[in-house]
């Protein structure tokens, strides 16, 4: 694998990780909202 291919692979992995981090943040926010709503129902 040459340097260009390696750089492309690294960039692809970086983009994937950034997308996963964003998705985790969305899920965390949804969980926090659901938890607050659940507390309000008690």
Secondary structure, 3 states (H helix, E strand, C coil): CCHHHHHHHHHHHHHHHHHHHHHHHHHHHHHHHHHHHHHHHC
